Amino acid sequence: MTGADGSAGVDVGAGGGAEQGGGGGVDAGPGGATAVSGVRFTASDEAKRRGVRRMKVLATGLLLVATVVYGLARWAGASGAGAWAGYVESAAEAGMVGALADWFAVTALFRRPFGLPIPHTAIIPTKKDVFGRSLGAFVGENFLAAHVVRGRLRALGVGGRVGRWLAAPGSAERVTREASAALRGVLAVLRDEDVQAVVGEAVTRRFSSQQVAQPLGRMLGRVVADGGHRGVVDLVAVRLHDWLVEHREEVVQRIAEESPGWTPKFIDHQVGVRVHKELLRFSAEVRDDPAHPARGAVDGFLADFARELRTDPGTIGRVERAKEQLLARPEVQELIASSWSAVRSLVLAAAEDEDSELRRRIRDGVRSLGERLASDGRLQRKVDGWLEDAAEYVVDTYRDEITSLISETVAGWDAVEASRKIEANVGRDLQFIRINGTVVGSLAGLLIHTVSVLAAG
C-alpha cells in the first residue's frame, strides 16, 4: 500500500501489522530503539505494535465471520430454509457494512485506504504540522494561562509544604550539604585569575567613583566628639616615652651631632643629655595627665582636620588625589586581587567542614526559615505570591517559545514514521471501534429487519 505522499509507506494487513516502507531511514538507538527523522521508535512501541496486530487480527476475523455468515444465510434463504435466514442475513450484512465503514475510518487516520487519493484520508501524515500548531496553541491557552498556573500553585500551598519539609528532622542538614557541595563546585570551576581581575576592577571602580574625604571627615568628627581617639593618643604617648627611655644614647648622640661645629664636644653631649631629659619629662607628663595642653592641641587639630575634610575644597581635593594615587599603586592592586584567594580558601575550608561556623549558620537559618514557613500563614501567603508572580512572568514571557517547541518538534517528525508511532500507541484502542462497528451494525441490521417484517405483517 502506498503512503500519503505516494511513496512506499506503511501498510497494515489483516494479520501482518505495520511494515517499514521506503520512506525515511531508520537508525538503531540505545535499548533497541530506532530514531527516524526525529521520531524515536522504542522497544515499548514495538511491544504495543504487536498488541495492535493482535487486535487487527481479531477485528478482521469478525469481519470475515460476518461475511461467511452472510453468505450462508443468503444461501439458506434461497434454499427455502425459513424466515430466520432473513434475520441472520440482515444482521450479518449490517455487521459487514459497520465493520467496513469503521475500518475505513480508522485506516483513514493513518494512511490512504488501498492507496487511493480519497479526500480527507491519511489525516495524521498530511495534517501533522497543523496538529502540532493546534496542540501548541491548545497547551498555551489551557495549560500555560496565567490564571491556570496561579490557581494550581495556590492550591498546592508550596510555601507551607516547603516550610514543613525544611522543619522536618534531617532536612536542614541535607540542604546544607547540597548547598556546600554546590558552593564547592562553583568555586572549583571559577578561574582565580578571572575572578581576581573582576574583583580588582570592581573594587577600584567602586572606590574611584566614591568620594572618601567627606565621609572620612564626618567619621573623624564623630570619633573626636565621642573621645574615641583618646585611646590612640594614650598609646602613642606611652610608646613615645618608652622609646625615649630605650634609645637614650641614640637621642643624645643625634642631638650632639646636630650642634654647631665650633662648640666643644663635652658641651654638645651635655646639651643632648639635657634635651633628652626634657623630652622624657614632657612625654611622661603627656602620658600621665589626661588634661595636658598637648592632648588638647591634638584634640583641636583633629577637630579642625575633620571639619576641613567636610568643608574645605582644597583639603577634599588633596585627599581624593591621594586616594587615586594609592589605588594606582601596584602593591595596592595586588593586595586587592589577592584578597580573592584568601576568601576562596576560607570559604572552601568552611564548606568542607561540617562543624564550621558557616555550615552551622546555614543549618540554623534553614531550620528557622522552615519553622517560620510551617507556622506563619502570612509568610506562607507571601512566598506563594512570589512563586505565583514568578510563574506568571515565565508563562507570559516564554509561552510562545514553549508552544513553538511543540509545533517545531512535530514539524520535524517524518510524517509516515510519526503516523506509525502514533498508531502503535493508540491503534489497539482504535481496533475496538472496528469490533464495536461489527457488533453494533449486526444488532442494528437485525433490529431494522425485525421492524420491517413487523410493519409489513
N, C-alpha and C positions, 0 to 999 in steps of 0.2 A: 504494500500500500504506500502511496506517495504521501509526503508530508505537506505542511501548509504552503511551503514555497515551491512545491512541485518536485523537489529533490527526494531521493530515497530517504525516508524518515522512519517513524516508529509505527509498527503495526501490531495490533493485538488480536490474535485469532481466538477461537473458541477455547482452545486448550493450550495454545503456545505462549501466551503472555506477551510482554513487551520485548522487542528485539532491537538491538542497536543498529541504526541505519548508517548512512554515509554522511549525515550532516553534523560536522564538528568532530574534532579529535578528542580522544579520551586518554587521560594520564592517570596512572595508578598513584594514589596518595597514601598517607600513613594509615595503617589499620585496615587496608583493603579498600579504602575509599577511592573514588575516581572523581577527578575535577575536570569539568568540561566548560570552557569559556566562562569561568567564574561560578559555575554550578557544581556543588560538591555532592557526589552520589556516594553515600556511606554504606557500610555493611548493614546498618539498621534499615536503610532504604531498600537494600536487596531483599532483606527478610520480609519487609512489608510488601514488596512487589510479588514475592511468592504467594503471600496471602491474597493479593489481588487476583493472581492467576487462578487460584482455587475457587474464588468467588465467581470468576468469569465462567469457569467450567460448570459450576452449579447453575448459574443464570442461563447459560446457553443450553444446558441439559434440560432445564424446564421448558425452554422454547421448543426443543426437539420433541420432548414428551407431548406438548400441546399439539405439535404438528402431526405426530403419529396418531394421537387420539382423534384429531380432526379427520384424518384420512380414514381411520377405521369406522368412526361414527357415520361418516358420509357413505361409506360402502354399505354399512349396516342399514342405513335408512333407505338406500336404493334397493336393497335386498328385501325390504318389507319387514324389518326387524321390529318395528313398532314406534310409537310416539317418543319413547325415551331416547331414541337415537337423535331426534331433532334437538332435544335439550342438550345432550352431550356435544353434538356438533356445534351448536351456538356458543356453548361455554368455551370449547376448545378454540373456535375461530376467534372469539373476542380475546382470549388469552394470547393467541398468536399476535393479534394486532397490538395489544398492550405491550407485549414483550418487544416487538419490533420497533414500536414508537419510542419506548424508553431506551432501547439500545441506541437508536439514532440520537436521542437527546444526550445520553451520556457520552457517546463517541464524539459527538459534535463539539464537546467541550475541549477535547484534546487533539483532534485531527479531522480531516475531511473524510466522511464515510465513503468507502470504496474509492477514495482519491478523487471524487467528483467535486468540481468547484461550485458547490452549493452555497448560496449566500448564508451568512451567519453561522458558519461551521468553522472548526479549528479555532474556537474563540480564544482560548488561552494563548496559543502561539501568536495569533495575529493581533490580539489586543493586550499583549503583555505589557508594553510600555504605558498604555492607558491605565491598566490596572495598577501599575506601580505608582503613577501620579495620583490616582484616586486613593490608593492606600495611604500614600504620604499625606495627602490632604485630609483624609479621614483621621489619621493619627494626630495630625496637627490641630484639627478643630475639636476633637473629642477627648484626647488624652493629654495634649500639651497646652490646653487652655489654662489661663492664669487662675480662674476660679476653681477649676477642677483640681489643679495642683495644690492650691491653698486649702481647699476643703479636705483633701486627702491628708495633707500634713497636719492640719488642725485635728483631724480625727485620730491620728496616730499619737499625738501628745509626745512629740520627740523630746522636749525638754525634761518632762517628768521621767520618761524611760531612761534617758541618759543619766539623769541625776541618781536614780535608784541603782543603776548599774555601777556608776562611779563610787557610790557609797557602800556597795557590797564588799565584803572582805576579799582582799586579793586584787581588786580591780585597779586601785591606785598604784599598787606595786607593778602591775602589768603595764599600765600606761607609762609609768616612769621608765621601765625597762625599754619599752618600744621607743619612747622619746629620746632616751640616752643613745640607743642604737642608731636612730635617725640622725641625731646630732653628730655622733662619731662618723657616720657615713658622709655627712655634708662636709665636715672638716677634713676628711680624708681626700675628697675629690677636689677641694679648693687648692689651687696652687699658691704657695706662700708669696711668690713674687708678684702675682696678680693682685692678691689681697693687700699686700704691703703698699703697692702703688696706689690702689684705690684709697686706702686709709690715709696715706701721706697726702694725697691730693685733696681729700675731703677735709682733713684737719687743717691743712694750710689755707685752703679756700675759706673755711669757716672763720679762722682767726683773722685772716686778711680782711674779710668783709665786716668783722665785728669790731667796733670801737672799744678799746680797753681802758683808755685814760679816765674817762668819766666814771665808769663802773668801779675802777680802782680807787678813784677819789672818794666816791660815796662809801665804799667799804672801809677805806682807811679812816675816814671821818667818824664812822660809827665805832670803829675799834678804839680810836683815841678818846672819843666821848665816853666810852664804857670803861676806859682804863685797861683794855686788853693788851696794850703794848708794854705795860709795866713789867710783866714777867720777862720780856725780851731785854728791856733796859737793865733789870736786875742781873740777868745772865751775863750781859756784856760788861757790866761794872765788876762783877766777881771775876770774870775771865781776865779783864784788864789788870786788876790788882794782882792776881796770881801770876800773870805773865811778867809783870814788873818785878815781882819777887824772884821768879825763876831766872830771869835774864838781867840781873843787876849789872854784872860786869859788861855785858854787851851794850846796855844803855849808857853806862858811864863812858866806855871807850868810844862809842859813837858820838857822844856829845863832845868829848875831848878832841876828837879828830876834826870836828867842825869849828873849833875855836880858832881865833886869829893866830897866824904863824909866829908873831912876834912875842906871844906870851910864853912864859916858862911852862915846861911840861907839868911840873907838880901843881901849878895853879890850874891848868886845864883839867887835871884829874880831880882837884878839889871842886871845881865848878861842876863837873859831871856828877860827882857824888851828891852835891847839893841839889842839883836839878832832879836827879833820880829820887832823892828823898822827898822833894816837894810833890813830884808826880805820884809817889807812893801814898803820901798823905792825902792828896786830892782824890785819888781813886778810892781810898778807904772811906773818905767822907761821903763820896757819891754812893758807894756800896751800902753804907750803914744808915744814911739819912734819907728817908723817903721824900722829905720836903726840901732836899738840896736844890739850890738855884740851877745847877746844871741839869737836873732832871726836869725842872720847869722849862728850861730852854729847849730841851728835846721835845717836850710836850707841845710847846709853841711852834717849833719847826715842823713837826709832823702835822699839826692842825693847819698851818699855813700851806704846807705842801698838798694836803688833801683838798683844800679849797682851790688851789691853783689847778689841780688836776681836773676839777669840775668846771672851772670858770675861765681860766687863762688860756687863750688860743695858742700862745707861744708854747706853754708847757704841754698842752694837749698835743700839739704838732710834734714836739720833740719825742714824746712818749710813743706816738704812733710810728714815727720813723724808726725809733729804736726797736719797736715790735717787728717791723718789716725786715730790718737788718738781722734781727735774731732768728726769724723764721727762715731767712735765706741761707743761713749758715749750714754747711754740710753736716756738721755734728748734730744739729737740731733735727734736720730731715732724717738722718739715720736713726736717731732716737725715736722719732715718731713712727717710722716704718718698722723698726724692730719691736715696737710695742705689740704688734700683732702676734709675733712668735711667742711672746710671754703669755699673752691672753690665750692663745691657742693651746699651749701646753697646760695651762691651768684648767681650761675647760675640759680638755681631753682627760686629764687626770681625775677631775671631779665626776665626769660622765662615766668613767670606768669603775670608780669606787662606789660600791653600794651604800657605804656608810658616810659618803661625803655630804657636806652641808648642802650642796646643790641638789643632789638627788633627794635628800631628806626634805628640803623645802618644796620640791616638786611634788613629792608624795603627799605632804601635808596640804599643799594647795589644791591638788586634785581631789583629795578626800573631802576637804572643806567645801569645795565647789559642788561635789556630788551631794553632800548633805544638804546644802542650801537649795540646790535644784530639786531635790526629792521632797522638800518640805515647804518651800516658799512658792506659793501659787503665782504671785506677782512676777517673780523671776522666771518661772516656767513660761508664763504668757509672753514675757519679753523675749526670751530665747526663741520660742515658737514664732513670734512675729518676725524676728531677724531671719529665721530659716525660710519663712514664707516669702519675705521680701526678696531674699537671695534667689529662691526658686523661681519666683515670678520674673525677676530680671533675666535669669538664664533662659527660661522658656520664651520670653518676649524677644530677647536678643538673638537667640540661636534657633528659634523654631524653624525658620526656613532652611538652615543648614542641616538640622536633624531630619526634617522631612525629605529634603533633597537627597540625603544619604539613602533613604528607602527607594526613592524613584530611580536614582542613578544606579543603585545596586541591581534593581530589577532590570533596568535598561541594558546593563552589561551582561545579563544572562543570555545564553544561546536559547532561542525560542523553543526548539524541539526538545532540548535537554531539560529546560525548565518545566515544560509540559510533562515530560517523563517523570521528573522528580515529584511534581505535584500529584500526578496520578498515582505514584507509588504510595503517597501518604494519605490520600483521600479516596482512592479508587475502590478500595474494599467496601466502604460505606456506600459508594455510588452504585455498586452492583446490586445492593438491596433494592434500589429503585427499579432495576430490571426485574428482579424477583417479584417485588410487590406489583409491578405492572402486569406481570403474567397472571398472578393470583387475582388481583382486583379486576383485571379485564375479563377473566373467566367468570367471576361472580356477576359482573355487570352483564355480560352476554347471556348468562343463564337467566338473570332477572328480566332482561328485556324480552327474551324468547317466551318466558313464562307469562309476562304481562300481555304479550301479543297473542298467545294462544287463548288466554282467558278472555281477552277482548273480542277475539274472533268467535269464541263459543257463545 
